[in-house]
Amino acid sequence: LKWKEEEVRKRAGLVSLRAELHLKTRVVLHIVETKQDFPELAVALVTKNLMDPRVKLDLPDLLTMLSALTDLLQMGSVLSVAGVKRSAVALALCLKREPCAKASVRSVLTQKEYDRLSA
């Protein structure tokens, strides 16, 4: 993942999505850990992971991904305009749909993890 050229980094995101790496939660979480180095790749995988109905996330992983999206939105200057839009839309849709729409998840987000979403 130590590619220098921007075009190679963009292509890595496309290849990752075509290979359906977003279905592998551990892969996505690894990319989330390096989101400062690969913000566009992190946005591509996290947003696709949150929106794909085939992905079943547990609460800690869901919170980590939501936190990563809010962090990436705060670091807006490192994202392309498309990356910012994709992040904002995925975050809004995720909060309305499964798995965030479950009452238990919504409760945790509003009562304990509100600081992650208020940034």
Jmol script that loads the backbone (N, CA, C; Angstrom):
load data "model"
ATOM      1  N   LEU A   1       0.800  -1.210   0.000  1.00  0.00           N
ATOM      2  CA  LEU A   1       0.000   0.000   0.000  1.00  0.00           C
ATOM      3  C   LEU A   1       0.838   1.269   0.000  1.00  0.00           C
ATOM      4  N   LYS A   2       2.088   1.140  -0.248  1.00  0.00           N
ATOM      5  CA  LYS A   2       2.960   2.312  -0.190  1.00  0.00           C
ATOM      6  C   LYS A   2       3.190   2.907  -1.580  1.00  0.00           C
ATOM      7  N   TRP A   3       2.112   3.054  -2.334  1.00  0.00           N
ATOM      8  CA  TRP A   3       2.216   3.616  -3.664  1.00  0.00           C
ATOM      9  C   TRP A   3       2.351   5.123  -3.577  1.00  0.00           C
ATOM     10  N   LYS A   4       3.229   5.677  -4.401  1.00  0.00           N
ATOM     11  CA  LYS A   4       3.492   7.116  -4.369  1.00  0.00           C
ATOM     12  C   LYS A   4       2.554   7.891  -5.291  1.00  0.00           C
ATOM     13  N   GLU A   5       2.258   7.334  -6.454  1.00  0.00           N
ATOM     14  CA  GLU A   5       1.498   8.078  -7.449  1.00  0.00           C
ATOM     15  C   GLU A   5       0.003   8.067  -7.146  1.00  0.00           C
ATOM     16  N   GLU A   6      -0.619   9.230  -7.309  1.00  0.00           N
ATOM     17  CA  GLU A   6      -2.037   9.400  -6.999  1.00  0.00           C
ATOM     18  C   GLU A   6      -2.914   8.525  -7.891  1.00  0.00           C
ATOM     19  N   GLU A   7      -2.566   8.402  -9.153  1.00  0.00           N
ATOM     20  CA  GLU A   7      -3.364   7.590 -10.074  1.00  0.00           C
ATOM     21  C   GLU A   7      -3.370   6.119  -9.643  1.00  0.00           C
ATOM     22  N   VAL A   8      -2.255   5.641  -9.149  1.00  0.00           N
ATOM     23  CA  VAL A   8      -2.175   4.257  -8.679  1.00  0.00           C
ATOM     24  C   VAL A   8      -3.068   4.077  -7.452  1.00  0.00           C
ATOM     25  N   ARG A   9      -3.078   5.053  -6.566  1.00  0.00           N
ATOM     26  CA  ARG A   9      -3.937   4.986  -5.377  1.00  0.00           C
ATOM     27  C   ARG A   9      -5.410   4.960  -5.756  1.00  0.00           C
ATOM     28  N   LYS A  10      -5.798   5.763  -6.761  1.00  0.00           N
ATOM     29  CA  LYS A  10      -7.190   5.760  -7.217  1.00  0.00           C
ATOM     30  C   LYS A  10      -7.564   4.404  -7.799  1.00  0.00           C
ATOM     31  N   ARG A  11      -6.665   3.864  -8.589  1.00  0.00           N
ATOM     32  CA  ARG A  11      -6.930   2.551  -9.195  1.00  0.00           C
ATOM     33  C   ARG A  11      -7.014   1.454  -8.136  1.00  0.00           C
ATOM     34  N   ALA A  12      -6.252   1.588  -7.069  1.00  0.00           N
ATOM     35  CA  ALA A  12      -6.307   0.599  -5.987  1.00  0.00           C
ATOM     36  C   ALA A  12      -7.707   0.546  -5.390  1.00  0.00           C
ATOM     37  N   GLY A  13      -8.345   1.697  -5.271  1.00  0.00           N
ATOM     38  CA  GLY A  13      -9.713   1.735  -4.764  1.00  0.00           C
ATOM     39  C   GLY A  13     -10.678   1.020  -5.688  1.00  0.00           C
ATOM     40  N   LEU A  14     -10.524   1.238  -6.987  1.00  0.00           N
ATOM     41  CA  LEU A  14     -11.394   0.574  -7.961  1.00  0.00           C
ATOM     42  C   LEU A  14     -11.188  -0.937  -7.959  1.00  0.00           C
ATOM     43  N   VAL A  15      -9.930  -1.348  -7.921  1.00  0.00           N
ATOM     44  CA  VAL A  15      -9.621  -2.779  -7.890  1.00  0.00           C
ATOM     45  C   VAL A  15     -10.169  -3.407  -6.612  1.00  0.00           C
ATOM     46  N   SER A  16     -10.033  -2.719  -5.499  1.00  0.00           N
ATOM     47  CA  SER A  16     -10.524  -3.230  -4.211  1.00  0.00           C
ATOM     48  C   SER A  16     -12.027  -3.440  -4.233  1.00  0.00           C
ATOM     49  N   LEU A  17     -12.733  -2.502  -4.842  1.00  0.00           N
ATOM     50  CA  LEU A  17     -14.190  -2.630  -4.916  1.00  0.00           C
ATOM     51  C   LEU A  17     -14.607  -3.743  -5.869  1.00  0.00           C
ATOM     52  N   ARG A  18     -13.914  -3.857  -6.994  1.00  0.00           N
ATOM     53  CA  ARG A  18     -14.239  -4.943  -7.938  1.00  0.00           C
ATOM     54  C   ARG A  18     -13.954  -6.312  -7.341  1.00  0.00           C
ATOM     55  N   ALA A  19     -12.924  -6.373  -6.506  1.00  0.00           N
ATOM     56  CA  ALA A  19     -12.587  -7.636  -5.836  1.00  0.00           C
ATOM     57  C   ALA A  19     -13.484  -7.888  -4.627  1.00  0.00           C
ATOM     58  N   GLU A  20     -14.377  -6.948  -4.380  1.00  0.00           N
ATOM     59  CA  GLU A  20     -15.318  -7.014  -3.263  1.00  0.00           C
ATOM     60  C   GLU A  20     -14.622  -7.153  -1.908  1.00  0.00           C
ATOM     61  N   LEU A  21     -13.520  -6.446  -1.763  1.00  0.00           N
ATOM     62  CA  LEU A  21     -12.817  -6.451  -0.479  1.00  0.00           C
ATOM     63  C   LEU A  21     -13.635  -5.773   0.615  1.00  0.00           C
ATOM     64  N   HIS A  22     -14.613  -4.963   0.231  1.00  0.00           N
ATOM     65  CA  HIS A  22     -15.466  -4.319   1.235  1.00  0.00           C
ATOM     66  C   HIS A  22     -16.287  -5.344   2.017  1.00  0.00           C
ATOM     67  N   LEU A  23     -16.425  -6.550   1.479  1.00  0.00           N
ATOM     68  CA  LEU A  23     -17.157  -7.605   2.188  1.00  0.00           C
ATOM     69  C   LEU A  23     -16.331  -8.218   3.314  1.00  0.00           C
ATOM     70  N   LYS A  24     -15.044  -7.996   3.290  1.00  0.00           N
ATOM     71  CA  LYS A  24     -14.141  -8.518   4.316  1.00  0.00           C
ATOM     72  C   LYS A  24     -13.918  -7.426   5.361  1.00  0.00           C
ATOM     73  N   THR A  25     -14.658  -7.504   6.447  1.00  0.00           N
ATOM     74  CA  THR A  25     -14.619  -6.455   7.462  1.00  0.00           C
ATOM     75  C   THR A  25     -13.216  -6.246   8.011  1.00  0.00           C
ATOM     76  N   ARG A  26     -12.464  -7.296   8.196  1.00  0.00           N
ATOM     77  CA  ARG A  26     -11.099  -7.149   8.724  1.00  0.00           C
ATOM     78  C   ARG A  26     -10.212  -6.355   7.769  1.00  0.00           C
ATOM     79  N   VAL A  27     -10.390  -6.548   6.466  1.00  0.00           N
ATOM     80  CA  VAL A  27      -9.624  -5.778   5.477  1.00  0.00           C
ATOM     81  C   VAL A  27      -9.999  -4.306   5.581  1.00  0.00           C
ATOM     82  N   VAL A  28     -11.292  -4.027   5.669  1.00  0.00           N
ATOM     83  CA  VAL A  28     -11.752  -2.642   5.766  1.00  0.00           C
ATOM     84  C   VAL A  28     -11.238  -1.997   7.047  1.00  0.00           C
ATOM     85  N   LEU A  29     -11.275  -2.727   8.136  1.00  0.00           N
ATOM     86  CA  LEU A  29     -10.770  -2.179   9.403  1.00  0.00           C
ATOM     87  C   LEU A  29      -9.273  -1.904   9.338  1.00  0.00           C
ATOM     88  N   HIS A  30      -8.533  -2.723   8.612  1.00  0.00           N
ATOM     89  CA  HIS A  30      -7.099  -2.475   8.444  1.00  0.00           C
ATOM     90  C   HIS A  30      -6.877  -1.182   7.655  1.00  0.00           C
ATOM     91  N   ILE A  31      -7.646  -0.997   6.607  1.00  0.00           N
ATOM     92  CA  ILE A  31      -7.524   0.237   5.821  1.00  0.00           C
ATOM     93  C   ILE A  31      -7.944   1.446   6.658  1.00  0.00           C
ATOM     94  N   VAL A  32      -8.937   1.275   7.511  1.00  0.00           N
ATOM     95  CA  VAL A  32      -9.375   2.362   8.397  1.00  0.00           C
ATOM     96  C   VAL A  32      -8.227   2.793   9.309  1.00  0.00           C
ATOM     97  N   GLU A  33      -7.430   1.838   9.766  1.00  0.00           N
ATOM     98  CA  GLU A  33      -6.290   2.174  10.631  1.00  0.00           C
ATOM     99  C   GLU A  33      -5.276   3.042   9.906  1.00  0.00           C
ATOM    100  N   THR A  34      -5.200   2.947   8.597  1.00  0.00           N
ATOM    101  CA  THR A  34      -4.242   3.730   7.813  1.00  0.00           C
ATOM    102  C   THR A  34      -4.937   4.798   6.981  1.00  0.00           C
ATOM    103  N   LYS A  35      -6.092   5.265   7.458  1.00  0.00           N
ATOM    104  CA  LYS A  35      -6.905   6.194   6.671  1.00  0.00           C
ATOM    105  C   LYS A  35      -6.189   7.505   6.354  1.00  0.00           C
ATOM    106  N   GLN A  36      -5.259   7.931   7.182  1.00  0.00           N
ATOM    107  CA  GLN A  36      -4.537   9.164   6.890  1.00  0.00           C
ATOM    108  C   GLN A  36      -3.654   9.001   5.659  1.00  0.00           C
ATOM    109  N   ASP A  37      -3.127   7.804   5.454  1.00  0.00           N
ATOM    110  CA  ASP A  37      -2.265   7.548   4.311  1.00  0.00           C
ATOM    111  C   ASP A  37      -3.055   7.253   3.041  1.00  0.00           C
ATOM    112  N   PHE A  38      -4.238   6.666   3.197  1.00  0.00           N
ATOM    113  CA  PHE A  38      -5.045   6.255   2.050  1.00  0.00           C
ATOM    114  C   PHE A  38      -6.502   6.688   2.226  1.00  0.00           C
ATOM    115  N   PRO A  39      -6.757   7.990   2.278  1.00  0.00           N
ATOM    116  CA  PRO A  39      -8.118   8.447   2.577  1.00  0.00           C
ATOM    117  C   PRO A  39      -9.153   8.033   1.536  1.00  0.00           C
ATOM    118  N   GLU A  40      -8.823   8.111   0.263  1.00  0.00           N
ATOM    119  CA  GLU A  40      -9.800   7.758  -0.775  1.00  0.00           C
ATOM    120  C   GLU A  40     -10.110   6.266  -0.756  1.00  0.00           C
ATOM    121  N   LEU A  41      -9.096   5.446  -0.539  1.00  0.00           N
ATOM    122  CA  LEU A  41      -9.311   4.007  -0.447  1.00  0.00           C
ATOM    123  C   LEU A  41     -10.171   3.682   0.770  1.00  0.00           C
ATOM    124  N   ALA A  42      -9.902   4.355   1.879  1.00  0.00           N
ATOM    125  CA  ALA A  42     -10.690   4.140   3.095  1.00  0.00           C
ATOM    126  C   ALA A  42     -12.148   4.540   2.865  1.00  0.00           C
ATOM    127  N   VAL A  43     -12.378   5.676   2.233  1.00  0.00           N
ATOM    128  CA  VAL A  43     -13.746   6.118   1.953  1.00  0.00           C
ATOM    129  C   VAL A  43     -14.451   5.121   1.043  1.00  0.00           C
ATOM    130  N   ALA A  44     -13.776   4.684   0.001  1.00  0.00           N
ATOM    131  CA  ALA A  44     -14.392   3.750  -0.941  1.00  0.00           C
ATOM    132  C   ALA A  44     -14.818   2.460  -0.240  1.00  0.00           C
ATOM    133  N   LEU A  45     -13.923   1.886   0.554  1.00  0.00           N
ATOM    134  CA  LEU A  45     -14.226   0.614   1.200  1.00  0.00           C
ATOM    135  C   LEU A  45     -15.231   0.757   2.336  1.00  0.00           C
ATOM    136  N   VAL A  46     -15.090   1.790   3.145  1.00  0.00           N
ATOM    137  CA  VAL A  46     -16.005   1.965   4.280  1.00  0.00           C
ATOM    138  C   VAL A  46     -17.415   2.263   3.796  1.00  0.00           C
ATOM    139  N   THR A  47     -17.555   3.169   2.834  1.00  0.00           N
ATOM    140  CA  THR A  47     -18.896   3.511   2.368  1.00  0.00           C
ATOM    141  C   THR A  47     -19.566   2.309   1.706  1.00  0.00           C
ATOM    142  N   LYS A  48     -18.816   1.566   0.916  1.00  0.00           N
ATOM    143  CA  LYS A  48     -19.389   0.379   0.278  1.00  0.00           C
ATOM    144  C   LYS A  48     -19.737  -0.678   1.328  1.00  0.00           C
ATOM    145  N   ASN A  49     -18.895  -0.817   2.342  1.00  0.00           N
ATOM    146  CA  ASN A  49     -19.148  -1.775   3.416  1.00  0.00           C
ATOM    147  C   ASN A  49     -20.427  -1.421   4.165  1.00  0.00           C
ATOM    148  N   LEU A  50     -20.621  -0.161   4.478  1.00  0.00           N
ATOM    149  CA  LEU A  50     -21.804   0.273   5.223  1.00  0.00           C
ATOM    150  C   LEU A  50     -23.085   0.147   4.408  1.00  0.00           C
ATOM    151  N   MET A  51     -22.993   0.272   3.091  1.00  0.00           N
ATOM    152  CA  MET A  51     -24.184   0.266   2.251  1.00  0.00           C
ATOM    153  C   MET A  51     -24.550  -1.116   1.716  1.00  0.00           C
ATOM    154  N   ASP A  52     -23.632  -2.046   1.734  1.00  0.00           N
ATOM    155  CA  ASP A  52     -23.891  -3.365   1.154  1.00  0.00           C
ATOM    156  C   ASP A  52     -24.714  -4.208   2.124  1.00  0.00           C
ATOM    157  N   PRO A  53     -25.904  -4.658   1.715  1.00  0.00           N
ATOM    158  CA  PRO A  53     -26.745  -5.442   2.627  1.00  0.00           C
ATOM    159  C   PRO A  53     -26.171  -6.822   2.961  1.00  0.00           C
ATOM    160  N   ARG A  54     -25.185  -7.265   2.206  1.00  0.00           N
ATOM    161  CA  ARG A  54     -24.574  -8.573   2.495  1.00  0.00           C
ATOM    162  C   ARG A  54     -23.638  -8.522   3.692  1.00  0.00           C
ATOM    163  N   VAL A  55     -23.212  -7.328   4.071  1.00  0.00           N
ATOM    164  CA  VAL A  55     -22.261  -7.179   5.168  1.00  0.00           C
ATOM    165  C   VAL A  55     -23.016  -7.125   6.485  1.00  0.00           C
ATOM    166  N   LYS A  56     -22.613  -7.956   7.413  1.00  0.00           N
ATOM    167  CA  LYS A  56     -23.190  -7.967   8.762  1.00  0.00           C
ATOM    168  C   LYS A  56     -22.116  -7.478   9.730  1.00  0.00           C
ATOM    169  N   LEU A  57     -22.334  -6.304  10.286  1.00  0.00           N
ATOM    170  CA  LEU A  57     -21.363  -5.697  11.195  1.00  0.00           C
ATOM    171  C   LEU A  57     -21.820  -5.838  12.635  1.00  0.00           C
ATOM    172  N   ASP A  58     -20.857  -6.081  13.524  1.00  0.00           N
ATOM    173  CA  ASP A  58     -21.199  -6.023  14.939  1.00  0.00           C
ATOM    174  C   ASP A  58     -21.032  -4.565  15.389  1.00  0.00           C
ATOM    175  N   LEU A  59     -21.524  -4.247  16.552  1.00  0.00           N
ATOM    176  CA  LEU A  59     -21.564  -2.866  17.012  1.00  0.00           C
ATOM    177  C   LEU A  59     -20.182  -2.205  17.087  1.00  0.00           C
ATOM    178  N   PRO A  60     -19.157  -2.852  17.653  1.00  0.00           N
ATOM    179  CA  PRO A  60     -17.850  -2.185  17.694  1.00  0.00           C
ATOM    180  C   PRO A  60     -17.292  -1.863  16.306  1.00  0.00           C
ATOM    181  N   ASP A  61     -17.458  -2.782  15.355  1.00  0.00           N
ATOM    182  CA  ASP A  61     -16.970  -2.528  13.996  1.00  0.00           C
ATOM    183  C   ASP A  61     -17.760  -1.407  13.337  1.00  0.00           C
ATOM    184  N   LEU A  62     -19.063  -1.390  13.549  1.00  0.00           N
ATOM    185  CA  LEU A  62     -19.898  -0.332  13.003  1.00  0.00           C
ATOM    186  C   LEU A  62     -19.471   1.029  13.552  1.00  0.00           C
ATOM    187  N   LEU A  63     -19.247   1.101  14.845  1.00  0.00           N
ATOM    188  CA  LEU A  63     -18.822   2.368  15.455  1.00  0.00           C
ATOM    189  C   LEU A  63     -17.455   2.802  14.944  1.00  0.00           C
ATOM    190  N   THR A  64     -16.558   1.855  14.743  1.00  0.00           N
ATOM    191  CA  THR A  64     -15.234   2.174  14.199  1.00  0.00           C
ATOM    192  C   THR A  64     -15.358   2.760  12.797  1.00  0.00           C
ATOM    193  N   MET A  65     -16.221   2.175  11.985  1.00  0.00           N
ATOM    194  CA  MET A  65     -16.380   2.671  10.610  1.00  0.00           C
ATOM    195  C   MET A  65     -17.062   4.029  10.574  1.00  0.00           C
ATOM    196  N   LEU A  66     -18.065   4.219  11.414  1.00  0.00           N
ATOM    197  CA  LEU A  66     -18.710   5.530  11.480  1.00  0.00           C
ATOM    198  C   LEU A  66     -17.732   6.590  11.969  1.00  0.00           C
ATOM    199  N   SER A  67     -16.924   6.226  12.936  1.00  0.00           N
ATOM    200  CA  SER A  67     -15.910   7.146  13.441  1.00  0.00           C
ATOM    201  C   SER A  67     -14.891   7.486  12.355  1.00  0.00           C
ATOM    202  N   ALA A  68     -14.504   6.486  11.576  1.00  0.00           N
ATOM    203  CA  ALA A  68     -13.559   6.724  10.483  1.00  0.00           C
ATOM    204  C   ALA A  68     -14.140   7.683   9.457  1.00  0.00           C
ATOM    205  N   LEU A  69     -15.415   7.517   9.142  1.00  0.00           N
ATOM    206  CA  LEU A  69     -16.046   8.431   8.183  1.00  0.00           C
ATOM    207  C   LEU A  69     -16.081   9.853   8.709  1.00  0.00           C
ATOM    208  N   THR A  70     -16.429  10.021   9.977  1.00  0.00           N
ATOM    209  CA  THR A  70     -16.455  11.379  10.525  1.00  0.00           C
ATOM    210  C   THR A  70     -15.047  11.968  10.589  1.00  0.00           C
ATOM    211  N   ASP A  71     -14.054  11.139  10.912  1.00  0.00           N
ATOM    212  CA  ASP A  71     -12.662  11.618  10.906  1.00  0.00           C
ATOM    213  C   ASP A  71     -12.253  12.070   9.508  1.00  0.00           C
ATOM    214  N   LEU A  72     -12.594  11.267   8.510  1.00  0.00           N
ATOM    215  CA  LEU A  72     -12.241  11.612   7.137  1.00  0.00           C
ATOM    216  C   LEU A  72     -12.952  12.880   6.676  1.00  0.00           C
ATOM    217  N   LEU A  73     -14.185  13.058   7.100  1.00  0.00           N
ATOM    218  CA  LEU A  73     -14.893  14.291   6.751  1.00  0.00           C
ATOM    219  C   LEU A  73     -14.255  15.500   7.422  1.00  0.00           C
ATOM    220  N   GLN A  74     -13.760  15.328   8.631  1.00  0.00           N
ATOM    221  CA  GLN A  74     -13.073  16.426   9.310  1.00  0.00           C
ATOM    222  C   GLN A  74     -11.765  16.769   8.614  1.00  0.00           C
ATOM    223  N   MET A  75     -11.123  15.768   8.039  1.00  0.00           N
ATOM    224  CA  MET A  75      -9.875  15.987   7.302  1.00  0.00           C
ATOM    225  C   MET A  75     -10.197  16.284   5.843  1.00  0.00           C
ATOM    226  N   GLY A  76     -11.287  16.953   5.566  1.00  0.00           N
ATOM    227  CA  GLY A  76     -11.821  17.153   4.229  1.00  0.00           C
ATOM    228  C   GLY A  76     -10.810  17.525   3.165  1.00  0.00           C
ATOM    229  N   SER A  77      -9.760  18.228   3.519  1.00  0.00           N
ATOM    230  CA  SER A  77      -8.809  18.674   2.511  1.00  0.00           C
ATOM    231  C   SER A  77      -8.015  17.521   1.899  1.00  0.00           C
ATOM    232  N   VAL A  78      -7.995  16.368   2.547  1.00  0.00           N
ATOM    233  CA  VAL A  78      -7.266  15.237   1.980  1.00  0.00           C
ATOM    234  C   VAL A  78      -8.149  14.393   1.064  1.00  0.00           C
ATOM    235  N   LEU A  79      -9.439  14.679   1.031  1.00  0.00           N
ATOM    236  CA  LEU A  79     -10.363  13.939   0.185  1.00  0.00           C
ATOM    237  C   LEU A  79     -10.710  14.734  -1.063  1.00  0.00           C
ATOM    238  N   SER A  80     -11.025  14.013  -2.118  1.00  0.00           N
ATOM    239  CA  SER A  80     -11.548  14.668  -3.308  1.00  0.00           C
ATOM    240  C   SER A  80     -12.976  15.132  -3.009  1.00  0.00           C
ATOM    241  N   VAL A  81     -13.511  15.963  -3.865  1.00  0.00           N
ATOM    242  CA  VAL A  81     -14.892  16.415  -3.702  1.00  0.00           C
ATOM    243  C   VAL A  81     -15.825  15.204  -3.724  1.00  0.00           C
ATOM    244  N   ALA A  82     -15.561  14.268  -4.615  1.00  0.00           N
ATOM    245  CA  ALA A  82     -16.377  13.051  -4.698  1.00  0.00           C
ATOM    246  C   ALA A  82     -16.275  12.242  -3.408  1.00  0.00           C
ATOM    247  N   GLY A  83     -15.088  12.182  -2.817  1.00  0.00           N
ATOM    248  CA  GLY A  83     -14.896  11.446  -1.572  1.00  0.00           C
ATOM    249  C   GLY A  83     -15.677  12.062  -0.419  1.00  0.00           C
ATOM    250  N   VAL A  84     -15.697  13.386  -0.365  1.00  0.00           N
ATOM    251  CA  VAL A  84     -16.460  14.074   0.683  1.00  0.00           C
ATOM    252  C   VAL A  84     -17.953  13.819   0.499  1.00  0.00           C
ATOM    253  N   LYS A  85     -18.416  13.929  -0.730  1.00  0.00           N
ATOM    254  CA  LYS A  85     -19.847  13.695  -1.001  1.00  0.00           C
ATOM    255  C   LYS A  85     -20.231  12.254  -0.690  1.00  0.00           C
ATOM    256  N   ARG A  86     -19.391  11.314  -1.131  1.00  0.00           N
ATOM    257  CA  ARG A  86     -19.667   9.892  -0.887  1.00  0.00           C
ATOM    258  C   ARG A  86     -19.721   9.607   0.613  1.00  0.00           C
ATOM    259  N   SER A  87     -18.813  10.194   1.379  1.00  0.00           N
ATOM    260  CA  SER A  87     -18.783   9.997   2.827  1.00  0.00           C
ATOM    261  C   SER A  87     -20.037  10.550   3.485  1.00  0.00           C
ATOM    262  N   ALA A  88     -20.404  11.759   3.117  1.00  0.00           N
ATOM    263  CA  ALA A  88     -21.576  12.401   3.726  1.00  0.00           C
ATOM    264  C   ALA A  88     -22.853  11.634   3.406  1.00  0.00           C
ATOM    265  N   VAL A  89     -23.002  11.214   2.159  1.00  0.00           N
ATOM    266  CA  VAL A  89     -24.204  10.482   1.761  1.00  0.00           C
ATOM    267  C   VAL A  89     -24.256   9.126   2.457  1.00  0.00           C
ATOM    268  N   ALA A  90     -23.136   8.409   2.495  1.00  0.00           N
ATOM    269  CA  ALA A  90     -23.108   7.097   3.153  1.00  0.00           C
ATOM    270  C   ALA A  90     -23.418   7.222   4.638  1.00  0.00           C
ATOM    271  N   LEU A  91     -22.881   8.249   5.265  1.00  0.00           N
ATOM    272  CA  LEU A  91     -23.143   8.460   6.687  1.00  0.00           C
ATOM    273  C   LEU A  91     -24.630   8.733   6.928  1.00  0.00           C
ATOM    274  N   ALA A  92     -25.208   9.593   6.125  1.00  0.00           N
ATOM    275  CA  ALA A  92     -26.633   9.908   6.286  1.00  0.00           C
ATOM    276  C   ALA A  92     -27.512   8.687   6.014  1.00  0.00           C
ATOM    277  N   LEU A  93     -27.213   7.959   4.946  1.00  0.00           N
ATOM    278  CA  LEU A  93     -28.017   6.776   4.623  1.00  0.00           C
ATOM    279  C   LEU A  93     -27.844   5.676   5.654  1.00  0.00           C
ATOM    280  N   CYS A  94     -26.635   5.509   6.137  1.00  0.00           N
ATOM    281  CA  CYS A  94     -26.381   4.461   7.125  1.00  0.00           C
ATOM    282  C   CYS A  94     -27.186   4.723   8.389  1.00  0.00           C
ATOM    283  N   LEU A  95     -27.301   5.965   8.790  1.00  0.00           N
ATOM    284  CA  LEU A  95     -28.035   6.284  10.010  1.00  0.00           C
ATOM    285  C   LEU A  95     -29.531   6.029   9.865  1.00  0.00           C
ATOM    286  N   LYS A  96     -30.009   5.939   8.618  1.00  0.00           N
ATOM    287  CA  LYS A  96     -31.428   5.673   8.393  1.00  0.00           C
ATOM    288  C   LYS A  96     -31.713   4.204   8.113  1.00  0.00           C
ATOM    289  N   ARG A  97     -30.707   3.450   7.702  1.00  0.00           N
ATOM    290  CA  ARG A  97     -30.905   2.068   7.287  1.00  0.00           C
ATOM    291  C   ARG A  97     -30.216   1.104   8.231  1.00  0.00           C
ATOM    292  N   GLU A  98     -30.441  -0.179   7.972  1.00  0.00           N
ATOM    293  CA  GLU A  98     -29.731  -1.205   8.731  1.00  0.00           C
ATOM    294  C   GLU A  98     -28.248  -1.049   8.461  1.00  0.00           C
ATOM    295  N   PRO A  99     -27.364  -1.317   9.378  1.00  0.00           N
ATOM    296  CA  PRO A  99     -27.617  -1.769  10.733  1.00  0.00           C
ATOM    297  C   PRO A  99     -27.837  -0.636  11.731  1.00  0.00           C
ATOM    298  N   CYS A 100     -27.612   0.603  11.322  1.00  0.00           N
ATOM    299  CA  CYS A 100     -27.741   1.725  12.257  1.00  0.00           C
ATOM    300  C   CYS A 100     -29.179   1.968  12.696  1.00  0.00           C
ATOM    301  N   ALA A 101     -30.140   1.548  11.902  1.00  0.00           N
ATOM    302  CA  ALA A 101     -31.530   1.843  12.205  1.00  0.00           C
ATOM    303  C   ALA A 101     -32.093   1.000  13.346  1.00  0.00           C
ATOM    304  N   LYS A 102     -31.394  -0.040  13.741  1.00  0.00           N
ATOM    305  CA  LYS A 102     -31.869  -0.841  14.869  1.00  0.00           C
ATOM    306  C   LYS A 102     -31.946   0.040  16.109  1.00  0.00           C
ATOM    307  N   ALA A 103     -32.952  -0.182  16.893  1.00  0.00           N
ATOM    308  CA  ALA A 103     -33.150   0.643  18.090  1.00  0.00           C
ATOM    309  C   ALA A 103     -31.956   0.573  19.026  1.00  0.00           C
ATOM    310  N   SER A 104     -31.360  -0.604  19.176  1.00  0.00           N
ATOM    311  CA  SER A 104     -30.218  -0.736  20.091  1.00  0.00           C
ATOM    312  C   SER A 104     -29.017   0.062  19.599  1.00  0.00           C
ATOM    313  N   VAL A 105     -28.769   0.039  18.300  1.00  0.00           N
ATOM    314  CA  VAL A 105     -27.644   0.789  17.738  1.00  0.00           C
ATOM    315  C   VAL A 105     -27.922   2.276  17.832  1.00  0.00           C
ATOM    316  N   ARG A 106     -29.119   2.673  17.496  1.00  0.00           N
ATOM    317  CA  ARG A 106     -29.491   4.083  17.577  1.00  0.00           C
ATOM    318  C   ARG A 106     -29.344   4.590  19.001  1.00  0.00           C
ATOM    319  N   SER A 107     -29.727   3.777  19.959  1.00  0.00           N
ATOM    320  CA  SER A 107     -29.607   4.153  21.358  1.00  0.00           C
ATOM    321  C   SER A 107     -28.149   4.361  21.750  1.00  0.00           C
ATOM    322  N   VAL A 108     -27.293   3.443  21.360  1.00  0.00           N
ATOM    323  CA  VAL A 108     -25.859   3.575  21.670  1.00  0.00           C
ATOM    324  C   VAL A 108     -25.290   4.822  21.019  1.00  0.00           C
ATOM    325  N   LEU A 109     -25.659   5.060  19.759  1.00  0.00           N
ATOM    326  CA  LEU A 109     -25.139   6.229  19.054  1.00  0.00           C
ATOM    327  C   LEU A 109     -25.572   7.532  19.704  1.00  0.00           C
ATOM    328  N   THR A 110     -26.812   7.609  20.148  1.00  0.00           N
ATOM    329  CA  THR A 110     -27.296   8.873  20.720  1.00  0.00           C
ATOM    330  C   THR A 110     -26.939   9.049  22.184  1.00  0.00           C
ATOM    331  N   GLN A 111     -26.825   7.963  22.931  1.00  0.00           N
ATOM    332  CA  GLN A 111     -26.571   8.077  24.361  1.00  0.00           C
ATOM    333  C   GLN A 111     -25.088   8.011  24.733  1.00  0.00           C
ATOM    334  N   LYS A 112     -24.309   7.213  23.991  1.00  0.00           N
ATOM    335  CA  LYS A 112     -22.917   7.005  24.393  1.00  0.00           C
ATOM    336  C   LYS A 112     -21.901   7.474  23.362  1.00  0.00           C
ATOM    337  N   GLU A 113     -22.250   7.416  22.109  1.00  0.00           N
ATOM    338  CA  GLU A 113     -21.279   7.696  21.061  1.00  0.00           C
ATOM    339  C   GLU A 113     -21.604   8.958  20.260  1.00  0.00           C
ATOM    340  N   TYR A 114     -22.389   9.830  20.836  1.00  0.00           N
ATOM    341  CA  TYR A 114     -22.810  11.041  20.138  1.00  0.00           C
ATOM    342  C   TYR A 114     -21.632  11.921  19.719  1.00  0.00           C
ATOM    343  N   ASP A 115     -20.544  11.882  20.508  1.00  0.00           N
ATOM    344  CA  ASP A 115     -19.398  12.725  20.183  1.00  0.00           C
ATOM    345  C   ASP A 115     -18.755  12.325  18.858  1.00  0.00           C
ATOM    346  N   ARG A 116     -18.858  11.054  18.480  1.00  0.00           N
ATOM    347  CA  ARG A 116     -18.309  10.618  17.186  1.00  0.00           C
ATOM    348  C   ARG A 116     -19.075  11.234  16.024  1.00  0.00           C
ATOM    349  N   LEU A 117     -20.375  11.396  16.195  1.00  0.00           N
ATOM    350  CA  LEU A 117     -21.191  11.889  15.084  1.00  0.00           C
ATOM    351  C   LEU A 117     -21.373  13.394  15.104  1.00  0.00           C
ATOM    352  N   SER A 118     -21.057  14.042  16.194  1.00  0.00           N
ATOM    353  CA  SER A 118     -21.280  15.482  16.291  1.00  0.00           C
ATOM    354  C   SER A 118     -20.128  16.296  15.746  1.00  0.00           C
ATOM    355  N   ALA A 119     -19.056  15.638  15.380  1.00  0.00           N
ATOM    356  CA  ALA A 119     -17.860  16.369  14.911  1.00  0.00           C
ATOM    357  C   ALA A 119     -18.093  17.059  13.594  1.00  0.00           C
TER     358      ALA A 119
END
end "model"
wireframe off; spacefill off
backbone 0.3
color backbone group
